[in-house]
Amino acid sequence: MVALTAADAGAASSPNSRGVMTRWRNIERSLAEPSPFIYAATPTTMRKISLP
């Protein structure tokens, strides 16, 4: 799962889609990982969230 975590991520606006588009290659690369996984994505960063 990739969660959009920017302050405006809940808004249906262009800044939200900008975050997805700027991280798209990172999102595609994460699909090669074994599940389960969670990433937090903003327009400038993408970080893995460790699961218990």
N, C-alpha and C positions, 0 to 999 in steps of 0.2 A: 504494500500500500504506500502511496505517496500522498502526504497531506500538505496542502498549501497553508503555510503558517504565517504569511505576512499579515500585517494589521488589517489590510483591506481584502483579505482572501475570501471573506464571506459575501462580498459585494459582486453583483453581476455586472462588472464594468471592465473596461479595457486594461486597467492595471492588473487585474486578476489574470486575464489571459496572457498578459506580458510575462508574468511569472512562470506560467506553464511553458510558453514558447522559449524563453531563455534557458530553461532547465530541460528542454525536451531530450537532448542527447543523453543527459545524465539519467533521465527517467527511463529511456530505452535501454541503457546499459544495466540498470537495476533489474530488469526483467530476466537477465541471465542468472541472477542469484537464486539459490534455493530459498523457498519460502519457509516460514513466514518472515517478512521483513517490513519495517516501517521507516520511511524517510520523511523528514521535514524539509519542505522546499519553499524558498522565497525567490524573488527575482535575481538575487545575488549569490545565494548559497543553497547547498543541498547536503544535509547531514543525516547520518544513520542514527536512529533511535534504538538503543539496546533494549532487548526484550528480557524479562525476568526468566 
